[in-house]
Amino acid sequence: MRRATLILWTVIAIASAAAPAQASLFGGKPRPTPTPSPTYAPLPQPSPAIAAIARREFLAWQLGSIDRSRYVPQMADALSAEQVQKVSSELARLGALKDAVFVNYAKVDALPPTAVTYVYHMLCENGAVYMLFSLDGHGIIQFIQYRDTLSS
């Protein structure tokens, strides 16, 4: 019995050594070459100045005291006192701002294709909201919007 076991192990060892490196134990078919997972370059983070603008404007909207000189004329003119007050009361219910987290860049159809729109998740004591805003070439806000979700 001992000799049969030894012969069996010898046969297995010889068969394993003779098998090609890519052969599997199941039918001797070569294993497929693994395809590497795609890698994506991380999005460049906006400058700290952009994050500061996001925080500043969010807090101004929470207080209902936006500085219209920081907005392009078309945007400043379009913001009625009632709109500002309505958004202000909704944002105020969220409580104190805890953090502003950059999420992504977005495309806004109403803006030129070269416009960069930033998306921040504004995390507050009692909830969170997404803030989308875009700046013109001089750092003036040309678009701002608050959303509960990022879905259309």
Residue frames relative to the residue before (quaternion, step in Angstrom):
aa qw qx qy qz dx dy dz
M 1.0000 0.0000 0.0000 0.0000 0.00 0.00 0.00
R 0.6417 0.5367 -0.3228 0.4427 3.52 0.99 -0.83
R 0.6559 0.5133 -0.3096 0.4587 3.55 0.98 -0.84
A 0.6303 0.5285 -0.3307 0.4625 3.63 1.02 -0.75
T 0.6436 0.5094 -0.3187 0.4740 3.60 0.99 -0.80
L 0.6498 0.5171 -0.3071 0.4648 3.56 0.97 -0.87
I 0.6485 0.5004 -0.3140 0.4801 3.59 0.96 -0.84
L 0.6371 0.5303 -0.3283 0.4529 3.61 0.94 -0.84
W 0.6721 0.4831 -0.2973 0.4758 3.59 0.89 -0.88
T 0.6296 0.5265 -0.3279 0.4677 3.57 1.04 -0.75
V 0.6507 0.5059 -0.3158 0.4699 3.60 0.95 -0.86
I 0.6501 0.5051 -0.3174 0.4706 3.60 0.95 -0.86
A 0.6633 0.5065 -0.3073 0.4572 3.59 0.91 -0.91
I 0.6630 0.4885 -0.3108 0.4746 3.60 0.94 -0.83
A 0.6571 0.5067 -0.3126 0.4623 3.60 0.93 -0.87
S 0.6565 0.5051 -0.3144 0.4637 3.58 0.97 -0.79
A 0.6727 0.4936 -0.3015 0.4614 3.57 0.96 -0.84
A 0.6941 0.4793 -0.2767 0.4604 3.58 1.05 -0.74
A 0.5773 0.6022 -0.3809 0.3987 3.59 1.17 -0.47
P 0.5226 -0.6232 0.4643 0.3505 3.59 -1.02 0.70
A 0.6397 -0.5708 0.3633 0.3646 3.53 -1.13 0.67
Q 0.7363 0.4205 -0.2447 0.4702 3.60 1.03 -0.66
A 0.5023 0.6556 -0.4405 0.3519 3.61 1.20 -0.03
S 0.3318 -0.7271 0.5631 0.2103 3.53 -1.06 0.75
L 0.6103 -0.5467 0.4168 0.3936 3.54 -1.26 0.18
F 0.6908 0.4683 -0.2641 0.4835 3.58 1.22 -0.39
G 0.8662 -0.0850 0.0020 0.4925 3.53 -0.05 1.27
G 0.4819 -0.7079 0.4210 0.2989 3.59 1.19 0.11
K 0.4186 0.7002 -0.4823 0.3193 3.59 1.21 0.34
P 0.5117 -0.6440 0.4553 0.3406 3.58 -0.97 0.73
R 0.4795 -0.6494 0.5122 0.2933 3.51 -1.13 0.72
P 0.4920 -0.6406 0.4815 0.3402 3.58 -1.01 0.67
T 0.4974 -0.6298 0.5024 0.3218 3.51 -1.11 0.69
P 0.4413 -0.7067 0.4707 0.2905 3.60 -0.70 0.99
T 0.3348 -0.7160 0.5800 0.1973 3.52 -1.09 0.81
P 0.4167 -0.7126 0.4865 0.2863 3.59 -0.68 0.92
S 0.5326 -0.6070 0.4804 0.3422 3.54 -1.13 0.65
P 0.5166 -0.6313 0.4595 0.3515 3.56 -1.01 0.70
T 0.2074 -0.7580 0.6029 0.1379 3.51 -1.08 0.67
Y 0.1809 -0.7767 0.5982 0.0782 3.51 -1.05 0.79
A 0.4524 -0.6621 0.5185 0.2967 3.51 -0.98 0.81
P 0.4823 -0.6611 0.4733 0.3260 3.59 -0.88 0.80
L 0.5511 -0.6004 0.4579 0.3550 3.54 -1.12 0.63
P 0.4807 -0.6446 0.4881 0.3393 3.57 -0.97 0.69
Q 0.4236 -0.7021 0.5172 0.2452 3.54 -0.91 0.94
P 0.5093 -0.6257 0.4795 0.3451 3.58 -1.02 0.70
S 0.6166 -0.5535 0.4074 0.3842 3.53 -1.22 0.44
P 0.6403 -0.5151 0.3917 0.4139 3.60 -1.19 0.36
A 0.5861 0.5760 -0.3746 0.4294 3.61 1.12 -0.54
I 0.6314 0.5186 -0.3307 0.4723 3.61 1.05 -0.71
A 0.6423 0.5092 -0.3175 0.4768 3.59 0.96 -0.85
A 0.6355 0.5239 -0.3287 0.4622 3.59 1.03 -0.75
I 0.6285 0.5170 -0.3314 0.4773 3.59 1.03 -0.75
A 0.6323 0.5339 -0.3333 0.4517 3.59 0.94 -0.87
R 0.6775 0.4804 -0.2906 0.4752 3.60 0.86 -0.93
R 0.6610 0.5258 -0.3104 0.4363 3.58 0.84 -0.98
E 0.7087 0.4559 -0.2726 0.4644 3.57 0.81 -0.98
F 0.6153 0.5390 -0.3564 0.4515 3.58 0.99 -0.74
L 0.6804 0.4815 -0.2914 0.4693 3.58 0.85 -0.93
A 0.6277 0.5254 -0.3385 0.4641 3.60 1.01 -0.75
W 0.6630 0.4860 -0.3024 0.4826 3.58 0.97 -0.83
Q 0.6149 0.5362 -0.3561 0.4555 3.61 0.98 -0.70
L 0.7184 0.4315 -0.2402 0.4899 3.57 1.00 -0.84
G 0.4126 -0.7236 0.4595 0.3082 3.56 1.25 -0.32
S 0.6279 0.5216 -0.3337 0.4715 3.57 1.19 0.49
I 0.0536 0.8189 -0.5661 0.0778 3.56 0.51 1.19
D 0.3650 -0.6917 0.5793 0.2295 3.54 -1.20 0.60
R 0.3223 -0.7949 0.4854 0.1693 3.57 -0.24 1.29
S 0.5752 0.5860 -0.3909 0.4159 3.62 1.16 -0.34
R 0.6234 0.5280 -0.3369 0.4681 3.59 1.26 -0.22
Y 0.6646 0.4648 -0.2813 0.5130 3.58 1.35 0.01
V 0.5523 -0.5682 0.4737 0.3844 3.56 -1.14 0.60
P 0.6581 -0.5543 0.3221 0.3949 3.63 -1.02 0.68
Q 0.6441 0.5287 -0.3350 0.4397 3.61 0.91 -0.85
M 0.6743 0.4776 -0.2865 0.4849 3.59 0.98 -0.84
A 0.6508 0.5220 -0.3194 0.4495 3.59 0.90 -0.91
D 0.6767 0.4918 -0.2874 0.4664 3.59 0.97 -0.88
A 0.6746 0.5167 -0.2955 0.4366 3.59 1.06 -0.74
L 0.6398 0.5301 -0.3307 0.4475 3.60 1.18 -0.44
S 0.1888 -0.7899 0.5753 0.0971 3.56 -0.37 1.22
A 0.6386 -0.5223 0.4009 0.3984 3.55 -1.25 0.44
E 0.6316 0.5381 -0.3288 0.4510 3.59 1.06 -0.75
Q 0.6410 0.5163 -0.3232 0.4670 3.58 0.99 -0.84
V 0.6564 0.5095 -0.3139 0.4594 3.55 0.87 -0.95
Q 0.6685 0.5044 -0.3015 0.4558 3.59 0.90 -0.89
K 0.6470 0.5222 -0.3168 0.4565 3.59 0.97 -0.86
V 0.6809 0.4672 -0.2857 0.4863 3.59 0.84 -0.98
S 0.6229 0.5597 -0.3331 0.4332 3.56 1.00 -0.83
S 0.6899 0.4717 -0.2970 0.4618 3.59 0.83 -0.92
E 0.6364 0.5203 -0.3295 0.4644 3.60 1.05 -0.70
L 0.6911 0.4646 -0.2820 0.4765 3.59 0.93 -0.87
A 0.6090 0.5660 -0.3522 0.4298 3.59 1.06 -0.71
R 0.6173 0.5614 -0.3446 0.4301 3.61 1.06 -0.68
L 0.5945 0.5849 -0.3599 0.4183 3.58 1.19 -0.42
G 0.4466 -0.7021 0.4483 0.3267 3.58 1.19 -0.37
A 0.7866 -0.3468 0.2448 0.4484 3.51 -1.38 -0.14
L 0.4893 -0.6533 0.5025 0.2851 3.53 -1.08 0.83
K 0.2206 -0.7860 0.5692 0.0979 3.56 -0.81 1.08
D 0.7966 -0.1288 0.1366 0.5746 3.56 0.93 -0.92
A 0.2096 -0.7274 0.6389 0.1369 3.53 -1.25 0.57
V 0.0698 -0.8280 0.5559 -0.0218 3.57 -0.36 1.28
F 0.3911 -0.7033 0.5442 0.2373 3.56 -0.77 1.06
V 0.2133 -0.7943 0.5618 0.0895 3.57 -0.86 1.04
N 0.7545 -0.2676 0.2592 0.5404 3.56 0.70 -1.08
Y 0.4724 -0.5799 0.5509 0.3702 3.49 -1.40 -0.21
A 0.1558 -0.7905 0.5861 0.0853 3.58 -1.13 0.55
K 0.3303 -0.6865 0.6029 0.2372 3.53 -1.33 0.33
V 0.1245 -0.7678 0.6264 0.0502 3.54 -0.91 0.99
D 0.4673 -0.7298 0.4287 0.2554 3.55 -0.55 1.21
A 0.6677 0.5223 -0.3068 0.4327 3.60 1.03 -0.71
L 0.6712 0.4800 -0.2909 0.4843 3.60 1.23 -0.27
P 0.6274 -0.5144 0.4027 0.4237 3.59 -1.20 0.35
P 0.6190 -0.5823 0.3727 0.3726 3.61 -1.08 0.62
T 0.6684 0.5018 -0.3089 0.4540 3.60 1.12 -0.49
A 0.4917 0.6718 -0.4308 0.3483 3.60 1.25 -0.18
V 0.2565 -0.7419 0.6027 0.1431 3.54 -1.05 0.84
T 0.0767 -0.7843 0.6154 0.0172 3.54 -0.73 1.10
Y 0.2541 -0.7738 0.5701 0.1082 3.53 -0.80 1.10
V 0.1664 -0.7549 0.6254 0.1058 3.56 -1.12 0.73
Y 0.0271 -0.7833 0.6204 -0.0284 3.54 -0.77 1.13
H 0.2831 -0.7009 0.6240 0.1982 3.53 -1.19 0.64
M 0.1906 -0.7958 0.5709 0.0671 3.53 -0.45 1.27
L 0.1350 -0.8159 0.5619 0.0200 3.55 -0.37 1.30
C 0.0527 -0.8163 0.5739 -0.0387 3.54 -0.65 1.18
E 0.7277 -0.4355 0.3082 0.4310 3.57 -1.33 0.17
N 0.8196 0.2579 -0.0984 0.5021 3.59 0.88 -0.94
G 0.8135 -0.0493 0.0318 0.5786 3.59 1.16 0.30
A 0.3171 -0.7274 0.5749 0.1995 3.52 -1.31 -0.28
V 0.0663 -0.7672 0.6369 0.0368 3.52 -1.29 0.44
Y 0.3987 -0.6767 0.5578 0.2684 3.54 -1.23 0.53
M 0.1461 -0.7678 0.6205 0.0640 3.52 -1.02 0.87
L 0.0887 -0.7670 0.6349 0.0283 3.55 -0.82 1.07
F 0.1582 0.7870 -0.5886 0.0960 3.57 -0.88 0.84
S 0.1792 -0.7702 0.6087 0.0651 3.48 -1.22 0.66
L 0.2316 -0.7674 0.5871 0.1132 3.54 -1.10 0.78
D 0.4227 -0.6606 0.5420 0.3020 3.55 -1.14 0.56
G 0.7565 -0.4059 0.2707 0.4355 3.59 -1.27 -0.06
H 0.7033 0.4291 -0.2559 0.5057 3.60 1.26 -0.31
G 0.5845 -0.6082 0.3646 0.3944 3.59 1.24 0.22
I 0.4859 0.6377 -0.4422 0.4021 3.58 1.25 0.39
I 0.4836 -0.6812 0.4660 0.2915 3.59 -0.92 0.89
Q 0.1267 -0.8046 0.5783 0.0453 3.54 -0.77 1.08
F 0.7819 0.0843 -0.0524 0.6155 3.57 1.30 -0.22
I 0.1206 0.7629 -0.6325 0.0588 3.57 -1.08 0.74
Q 0.0838 0.7829 -0.6087 0.0975 3.53 -1.04 0.86
Y 0.1994 -0.7456 0.6240 0.1222 3.53 -1.18 0.71
R 0.0252 -0.8021 0.5956 -0.0371 3.56 -0.95 0.96
D 0.4809 -0.6478 0.5117 0.2953 3.53 -1.20 0.62
T 0.7858 0.1009 -0.0365 0.6091 3.55 1.11 -0.76
L 0.4880 -0.6598 0.4823 0.3064 3.55 -1.25 0.23
S 0.4993 0.6356 -0.4480 0.3822 3.58 1.22 -0.02
S 0.6222 -0.5948 0.3734 0.3461 3.54 -1.12 0.74
